[in-house]
Amino acid sequence: MCGCSTHTDAATQDTGATAASFHLPDMTCGHCEKTVRSALASALPGAAVDIDLPTHTVKVDGDAETARAALVAAGYTPAMA
């Protein structure tokens, strides 16, 4: 690329995505994990979600407030981790 193009390599583009971590003390079983994944998938389609059930921790790539609202709507009490 000569440098005069406005093209930006996809690897360097800012997608606006952020990462949020939550502690969900009321996420206690595999059914809860499935419910959390479903709620986050509906609110943030395509976002990566990492759940650590033993520590009650959820990490999601996406807007923190949108994720928090989805977790609350699903019946959980998220606290920022």
PyMOL commands that set and color helices and strands:
alter all, ss='L'
color gray80, all
select helices_A, chain A and resi 10-12+30-43+53-55+64-73
alter helices_A, ss='H'
color red, helices_A
select strands_A, chain A and resi 19-23+49-52+57-61+79-80
alter strands_A, ss='S'
color yellow, strands_A
deselect
rebuild
show_as cartoon
